[in-house]
Each structure stands twice: as structure tokens, then as C-alpha cells.
């Protein structure tokens, strides 16, 4: 049997570990083609995506309350690291305030560790009122969303 096939990850990368190797394989397999790259660049330009600054994503969907948070609790148990668990765990209501309060707590922990706080937030939602309510937090965070999608959320 070929050495490259028997040894996974290959010996020269084994110091990085299996998770690192898998992430490299996934990165290679899921790389966007030219058309996807052009689309991503166009959308990024349209929403003025910050290229070299930390950004956090929030996905708040309509009707999260009707699930009584079961899906969110499962994610919360599976998510590594306390700070991101908190955001997922608090995402049980159709109210941006819960998410912003959780992000405030994350940023406080980041500052305690001398890390840059998140100031940029990509907001994805199927509820137009969530996107509209982001205006109330504009003094604290810069929200980004796809305007094409925002027109279709009603």
C-alpha cells in the first residue's frame, strides 16, 4: 500500500493534528468556483463588507420561540468555548436585544483577554422587524445585511 494512503494525515503534517488536516481538506473541497467568487465579491461590495476587521454573524429566524429553544440548546451543548455558547443559548427569542446583550458579554470577555471586540455584525434574518430594529443599536455596532434579502423578508 502507498505510504500517502496509509498515513493520514501525511507524516509531514501530522504535528498539526487530524482536525487541522480535515479543515484543510474541507477548505480545498468547498472552495468557490469563479462564478461563486464573483457573486461573493459583488454582494460584499454592495453591503460594504469590512475586509480586515473582526466580524460576528447573527442568524435570527422568525418563529424561534415556537421551537422552545430545543435546537438552540442542542447547539449550546455542542459548541466549544463558553462565549459562543452564550450567544447560541440566548438566541431563543425573536428580539435583537437578546443577541446584542450576549454580544456585549462576549466583547467584555474579549477585552479582558486583550482581544479586539466585535464591532461589525452580519445580520441574517427572515424577519424584517429584526433588521429594522438594528438601527436602534447603530451607536454600538455596525450591522451588515444583504439588501436583496432584506426586501424579501416580509
FIKEZA-577414 format. One record per residue (C-alpha): residue in one letter; x, y, z. Coordinates in nm, 2 decimals, padded with zeros to 4 digits. Layout:
BEGIN
<'A',<X,Y,Z>>;
...
***
This chain:
BEGIN
<'X',<00.00,00.00,00.00>>;
<'X',<00.12,00.35,-00.08>>;
<'X',<00.26,00.55,00.21>>;
<'X',<00.04,00.85,00.14>>;
<'X',<-00.27,00.64,00.16>>;
<'X',<-00.17,00.45,00.47>>;
<'X',<-00.07,00.76,00.67>>;
<'X',<-00.35,01.01,00.74>>;
<'X',<-00.27,01.29,00.78>>;
<'X',<00.06,01.27,00.58>>;
<'X',<00.35,01.25,00.82>>;
<'X',<00.49,01.59,00.73>>;
<'X',<00.16,01.74,00.85>>;
<'X',<00.09,01.51,01.15>>;
<'X',<00.22,01.76,01.40>>;
<'X',<-00.08,01.98,01.32>>;
<'X',<-00.33,01.71,01.41>>;
<'X',<-00.62,01.54,01.24>>;
<'X',<-00.86,01.83,01.29>>;
<'X',<-00.63,02.07,01.11>>;
<'X',<-00.58,01.82,00.83>>;
<'X',<-00.96,01.78,00.79>>;
<'X',<-01.01,02.15,00.78>>;
<'X',<-00.75,02.18,00.50>>;
<'X',<-00.93,01.91,00.30>>;
<'X',<-01.27,02.08,00.35>>;
<'X',<-01.12,02.42,00.26>>;
<'X',<-00.99,02.26,-00.06>>;
<'X',<-01.32,02.08,-00.15>>;
<'X',<-01.55,02.37,-00.07>>;
<'X',<-01.35,02.64,-00.24>>;
<'X',<-01.58,02.86,-00.45>>;
<'X',<-01.55,02.85,-00.83>>;
<'X',<-01.50,03.17,-01.04>>;
<'X',<-01.87,03.24,-01.07>>;
<'X',<-01.93,03.20,-00.69>>;
<'X',<-01.63,03.42,-00.62>>;
<'X',<-01.76,03.69,-00.84>>;
<'X',<-02.10,03.67,-00.67>>;
<'X',<-01.95,03.68,-00.32>>;
<'X',<-01.73,03.98,-00.42>>;
<'X',<-02.04,04.17,-00.56>>;
<'X',<-02.25,04.11,-00.25>>;
<'X',<-01.96,04.20,-00.03>>;
<'X',<-01.91,04.53,-00.22>>;
<'X',<-02.29,04.60,-00.21>>;
<'X',<-02.31,04.57,00.17>>;
<'X',<-01.96,04.73,00.22>>;
<'X',<-01.83,04.42,00.40>>;
<'X',<-01.53,04.51,00.62>>;
<'X',<-01.23,04.32,00.48>>;
<'X',<-00.98,04.33,00.76>>;
<'X',<-01.18,04.37,01.08>>;
<'X',<-01.33,04.12,01.31>>;
<'X',<-01.70,04.04,01.23>>;
<'X',<-01.95,03.82,01.40>>;
<'X',<-02.26,03.67,01.24>>;
<'X',<-02.61,03.66,01.39>>;
<'X',<-02.88,03.45,01.24>>;
<'X',<-03.22,03.52,01.40>>;
<'X',<-03.51,03.34,01.24>>;
<'X',<-03.87,03.41,01.27>>;
<'X',<-04.06,03.16,01.49>>;
<'X',<-03.76,03.06,01.71>>;
<'X',<-03.99,03.08,02.01>>;
<'X',<-04.22,02.81,01.88>>;
<'X',<-03.94,02.56,01.89>>;
<'X',<-03.90,02.64,02.26>>;
<'X',<-03.53,02.66,02.21>>;
<'X',<-03.47,02.29,02.18>>;
<'X',<-03.25,02.32,01.87>>;
<'X',<-03.06,02.61,02.03>>;
<'X',<-03.00,02.41,02.35>>;
<'X',<-02.86,02.12,02.15>>;
<'X',<-02.62,02.36,01.97>>;
<'X',<-02.53,02.52,02.30>>;
<'X',<-02.41,02.18,02.44>>;
<'X',<-02.21,02.11,02.12>>;
<'X',<-02.05,02.45,02.08>>;
<'X',<-01.69,02.47,02.21>>;
<'X',<-01.59,02.77,02.42>>;
<'X',<-01.81,02.95,02.67>>;
<'X',<-01.85,03.28,02.49>>;
<'X',<-02.01,03.15,02.17>>;
<'X',<-02.23,02.90,02.36>>;
<'X',<-02.38,03.21,02.53>>;
<'X',<-02.48,03.37,02.21>>;
<'X',<-02.64,03.05,02.08>>;
<'X',<-02.81,02.98,02.41>>;
<'X',<-02.96,03.32,02.43>>;
<'X',<-03.09,03.31,02.08>>;
<'X',<-03.43,03.19,02.19>>;
<'X',<-03.64,03.50,02.11>>;
<'X',<-03.73,03.70,01.80>>;
<'X',<-03.57,04.01,01.96>>;
<'X',<-03.24,04.15,01.86>>;
<'X',<-03.19,04.28,02.21>>;
<'X',<-03.11,03.93,02.34>>;
<'X',<-02.84,03.89,02.08>>;
<'X',<-02.69,04.23,02.14>>;
<'X',<-02.67,04.17,02.51>>;
<'X',<-02.50,03.84,02.45>>;
<'X',<-02.25,04.01,02.22>>;
<'X',<-02.18,04.27,02.48>>;
<'X',<-02.09,03.99,02.72>>;
<'X',<-01.87,03.83,02.46>>;
<'X',<-01.69,04.16,02.39>>;
<'X',<-01.64,04.22,02.77>>;
<'X',<-01.46,03.88,02.79>>;
<'X',<-01.26,03.96,02.47>>;
<'X',<-01.14,04.29,02.62>>;
<'X',<-01.04,04.11,02.95>>;
<'X',<-00.82,03.89,02.73>>;
<'X',<-00.68,04.20,02.55>>;
<'X',<-00.86,04.09,02.23>>;
<'X',<-01.03,04.33,01.99>>;
<'X',<-01.41,04.35,02.05>>;
<'X',<-01.65,04.27,01.77>>;
<'X',<-01.79,04.59,01.63>>;
<'X',<-01.91,04.45,01.29>>;
<'X',<-02.22,04.23,01.28>>;
<'X',<-02.35,04.04,00.98>>;
<'X',<-02.73,04.01,01.05>>;
<'X',<-02.92,03.73,00.87>>;
<'X',<-03.29,03.70,00.94>>;
<'X',<-03.62,03.61,00.78>>;
<'X',<-03.79,03.87,00.99>>;
<'X',<-03.79,04.23,00.86>>;
<'X',<-03.86,04.38,01.20>>;
<'X',<-03.53,04.23,01.33>>;
<'X',<-03.33,04.40,01.05>>;
<'X',<-03.52,04.73,01.11>>;
<'X',<-03.45,04.71,01.49>>;
<'X',<-03.07,04.70,01.42>>;
<'X',<-03.10,05.08,01.37>>;
<'X',<-03.15,05.11,01.74>>;
<'X',<-02.81,04.96,01.81>>;
<'X',<-02.62,05.15,01.54>>;
<'X',<-02.44,05.36,01.81>>;
<'X',<-02.28,05.04,01.94>>;
<'X',<-02.23,04.81,01.64>>;
<'X',<-02.21,04.83,01.26>>;
<'X',<-02.47,04.60,01.11>>;
<'X',<-02.44,04.45,00.77>>;
<'X',<-02.71,04.26,00.58>>;
<'X',<-02.79,04.17,00.22>>;
<'X',<-03.03,04.44,00.10>>;
<'X',<-03.17,04.20,-00.16>>;
<'X',<-03.26,03.95,00.11>>;
<'X',<-03.40,04.23,00.33>>;
<'X',<-03.65,04.32,00.06>>;
<'X',<-03.78,03.96,00.06>>;
<'X',<-03.82,03.90,00.43>>;
<'X',<-04.18,04.04,00.47>>;
***
